[in-house]
Amino acid sequence: MKALSDKLAKAPVFRKLTPEEREKIARLAVLKTYQKGEFLCWQDEVWPKVLYVDSGRLDWLMLSPNGRRQSVFRIQPGSVVWAHSIFDEQPMPASLRALSRSVVYQWPGDAITPIVSPNAEAVWEIASLMVHSMRHVREVVYGCAFHSVAGRLARLLVSHYQPEEGQVVSRDLTLDEMAAIVGSTRELVCKILYRFARHQMLEIHRRKFVFTDTEKLKALAEGQIKLPSD
């Protein structure tokens, strides 16, 4: 398990531990593979786990009482996930989903906490990760409360693709994924994308976008302008 131990040496929290502690944690790891769309845990489930994401992409997905999904946080390779249930033994506030085929190392919380908790720097880093997550979720909630769906969709395009004028990018987000991120429906997202196209902000092709007016798209994303009426 030396390969995993070496990876943990670069990962949040685990990098604060000694080589011997990381070796011990690596020996306790369970390797799991999840396919795109598969859920690692469900909202309202008690799930006291720790994950190290070796490859693939995950996201936290919240389900509202009316059945609408909202993607609130994306997780990249090299990240460590500390489930809320570890700390309060209460149900999870969101579901964890694989956005692509993902390989993770997983531990039960009660196997990890006795090793990590005596290390003040490691515990502080867990707190920092949690605060960062809370701040990110605040931005998502703020965006949903104070920006139109068009503005939120423009923000997503700008942040995800970081477009330059005339840039051609592969459409690696589906309409359902966009809808989950901006808190809307795939039908409305599709409609707004074509409104962007009619106002010459981008061109829509089956497998790609061509960004034709990035300044207008960024201004819309920042709330400096509104999407003109058709």
N, C-alpha and C positions, 0 to 999 in steps of 0.2 A: 504493500500500500504506500510505498515511498512516493510514487507519482502523485497520489492524492495529497499526501502530506506536504509535498512541495507546492501544490496549488493552494492549499489552505494557508501556507505561509504568506501568500499575497492577498488573501481574502479578508474582508472586514471582520473584526472581532478575533478570528482565529490567528491572525498575524500577531496579536498581542500575547499569545501563549508561548510556552517553551517548545522546542523541537520534540521533546519527549511527550508533552501533552498533545501536540498535534498528531504524533504517531499513534497514540492511544485512541484519539478520536477517529483517525482514519481506519483503524482496525474495527471500530464499532459501526462504520458506515454500511448502509444498505443501498446498493445501486439499483435505480429504477429508471425505466424509459417510458415516456408518455407520448402518445401520438397527438397530432394537431386536433384541437377541439376537446381533448380529454381533460377531465377535471381532477385535480389533485386533492382538493377538499371543497366542501360546499358551505355556503353561507348558513349560519345557525347550527353548524356541526361543531362539537368540541374536538379540536384537532391540535394537540400539543406537540408539534413537530418542529424540527430545524432542517433546513435544506441548504445545500450548496449546488448552485446551477452550473453544471459542467458545459452544457451546450443547449442551444435552442432559445426560445423566448417564452416567458410566462406573463400573465397579467392578473391583477386583482379585479374582480367583476362584482359589482353590487346589483342586487335585484330589488327594485322598488315594489311596494305593495300592489301597484297596478300592473306589474309584470314587465316593466321596462328595465333594460339592462344598461348599466353605466360602467365603462371601463375606467378605473381611477388610477391605476399604477402599472407600469410595465417593468419587467424584470429581465435583465440581460445576463449573459454568461459571466461567471465570476462573482455573481451576487450571492449573498447569504440571506435566507428568509428565516425570521424568528416569528413563529405563529403567536398571535395574541393569547391563545388558550394556554400557552406555557405559563404565563404570568398571573392569570386570574381564574383559570379553569372554567372560563365562560365560553359560550359559542362564538364562532368566528364571525366578524362583521361583514365579511365578503367571501366570495368563492375564488379559488385559485385555479386558473385554466392555462393549458398549454396552447400557445399561439402557433407553434410549429413543433415538429418532432423534437422532444427535449429529453436530455439525459441529466438526472439529478442524483446526488448522494443525499440520503435521508437518515435522520436519527430521531428517536423519541426524546422529547425534552428532558425527561428525568435521567437520561444517560449522559447528556451534555452539561446540564446545569451544575452538577457537583464538580466538574472539571473547570468550568468557566467562572463560576461565582466567586471563588477566592481571589481572582485577579481583578483588581480595581480598574485597570486600564481597559480590560475587555468588557467589563460591565458598563463603563462609561461609553464605550463605542456602541454597545447595543442601544443605550439611551439615545445616542446621537442618530443612529439609524431610524429609530422610532420617531424622533422629532422631525427628521428630514421627510419621512413618509407623511406625517401629519401636515406639514407645511405644503407638500405637494397636493394632498387631498383637498386642503383649503383652497388652493388655486383652482382645482377642478370645480369645486362647489361654487366659488366666486364666479368662475366663467359661466357656469350654467345659470346662475341667478341674475347676472348683469349683462350678459352678452347674448345677442340673437343666435339662432342656430347657424345662420350664414356667417356671423363673426366667429363662432366657435369652429366651424368647418374651415374657414380661412386660416385660423390659428393652427389648426391641425396640419394643414397642407404646408404652411410656412415652417413649423417646427419639425415636422417629420422629413420633408424633402429638402428644406433649406435651399429653395430654388434661386437660380440666377436667370436673368432674361434670356429666353430662347432655349433654356435647358430642357432636355428630354429625359424623363425618368420612367422607370418601370412601375406599373401599378401594383405594388406589393401589399396594399391594403384593400380588402374587399369592402363592398358597401356595408355589409353587416358589421365589420370591424370599425369602420368610420362611424357608423351610427352609434355603436356602443361607446366609443370614445367621446363623442360630442353630446350624448344623451338624447338621441332622436331616433327616427325610424329610417330604414334603408330607402324607403320611397321618397321621403323628404330630402335625404342626403342626395339621392340621384337627381331630384328636381333642382336643387340648389347648385349642384355641379354644372348642370346644363345652363343655369342662369349665369354662372361665372363665365361659361363659354360664350354665351350670347353677348356678354359685356366685355369680351375679348381679354379676359384675364388668363385664360388657358385654353388649350385645345384638348379634347377628349378623344382618345382612341381606345380600342379594345384592351390593349395591353400596356398603354403608356399615357402619360400626360406630357404636354408641351406647354411650358409656362411662358406666356406672351406679354404679360404686364405684371411683373412682380411688385412694382411699387404700389399699384392699386390694390393688389391682394394683401400686401403687408399693411396698408392703411386701413383696410377693412378689418384685418385681424386685430389691429390695435385700437379699433373703435373710433378712428379719426374720420371715417366716412361710413355711410350706410350703403347697402346694395341697392342700386336704383330700381325703381319699379319697372316691370316689363310693359 
